[in-house]
Amino acid sequence: MRILVVEDDPILADGLVVGLGLAGMTVDRVESCADAHAALATSTFDAMVLDLMLPDGSGLDVLREMRRAGDRTPVLLLTAMDDTPDRIRGLDSGADDYLGKPFDLDELSARVRAIARRGSGRATPCLTAGGIMLDLASLSVTLNDAPLALSRREFAVLSALMERPGTVLSKSEIEDRLYGWQEEIESNAVEVHIHHLRAKIGRGMIETVRGLGYRIRAA
């Protein structure tokens, strides 16, 4: 999943980037309301972690503007203001979840997975295709019930394809799932990861649609 973190505290923000990254997510970080609007205008995210107290305004204003514009990106509010009226105000403004500071990073990761899962219409963190089962919570994969070892990038490519079985994803769409803004994109990285995945799960599972991209076989 690709996550946008909107947090101006550099220590907390760095911890979120590292922690969510260890949970298998690609994380981009901004520090202000203005930067959040710019990020949402230029990129697509599976979920957003949004602090309420930002240097140029309130995260609630960002959230309300998103919802007025029809942006359905799942949002988890993160704030030190954890009184019941604050939580109600945030949820009624369009937030999908609310977590007060301080928090447990594992719980935050689980809540982000949950709101992203609900946003995509899935009931569980498990994706299946053929004999493959991919668990987004435990970052594990099995093939015909046998554990399958994948690199972080291979896992990201496979999960992107399995989230939309039968749908063609372009190379650039897959790259968006693999790399944050600060990461250099290698020109043939997607092709290399697809090649390695085919060697592990079978060549027939991932199809190349010439001139368009790749798709995984639908059940």
Number of C-alpha atoms within 10 A of each C-alpha: 22 24 26 25 25 26 27 17 14 10 9 11 17 13 13 20 19 14 17 22 17 13 19 19 25 23 25 18 23 18 19 22 26 14 14 21 15 12 17 15 10 7 10 15 19 22 25 26 22 28 24 22 20 18 14 11 13 15 24 22 13 17 24 17 15 17 15 10 9 9 13 15 23 23 25 25 22 25 20 14 14 14 9 9 10 14 19 13 12 22 17 11 16 19 24 23 18 20 20 15 10 9 12 10 14 12 11 19 19 16 17 24 21 21 22 25 20 14 16 14 9 14 9 13 17 19 19 18 17 13 13 18 21 22 15 22 15 11 17 15 23 16 17 12 10 11 12 15 13 17 11 14 16 19 20 25 19 21 23 19 21 23 18 16 19 16 15 17 20 15 16 11 13 18 18 17 22 24 19 18 11 9 8 8 14 9 9 9 14 21 12 11 19 19 14 16 20 14 10 13 17 10 13 10 16 21 16 14 12 7 8 11 16 22 22 23 17 13 9
